[in-house]
C-alpha cells in the first residue's frame, strides 16, 4: 500500500457548504463512515484535490430499515450496517 495522496480536508456540518465544495471541485469526494475511499486512495485509484467530511451532517448516522428498503446515512459504519 502506498501513502495517501496530498489533499485538502473540508470538515463541515452544513449540507449547503458540502454541496458548494463538491460542486466547485470536480475531483472532490465526500467521505464519512462506511467507505472504502481511503484504501482506494492508498492504492492510487483516485486522487481527489479535496475530501469533504460529511459525517457531521444531520442524518448522517441514520439507519432505518423498512419493509420496502432502507435509509442508510453516509456516516453509518460498515460495522453498524
C-alpha positions, 0 to 999 in steps of 0.5 A: 500500500502506498501513502495517501495522496496530498489533499485538502480536508473540508470538515463541515456540518452544513449540507449547503457548504458540502454541496458548494465544495463538491460542486466547485471541485470536480475531483472532490469526494465526500467521505464519512463512515462506511467507505472504502475511499481511503484504501482506494486512495492508498492504492492510487485509484483516485486522487481527489484535490479535496475530501469533504467530511460529511459525517457531521451532517444531520442524518448522517448516522441514520439507519432505518430499515423498512419493509420496502428498503432502507435509509442508510446515512453516509456516516453509518459504519460498515460495522453498524450496517 
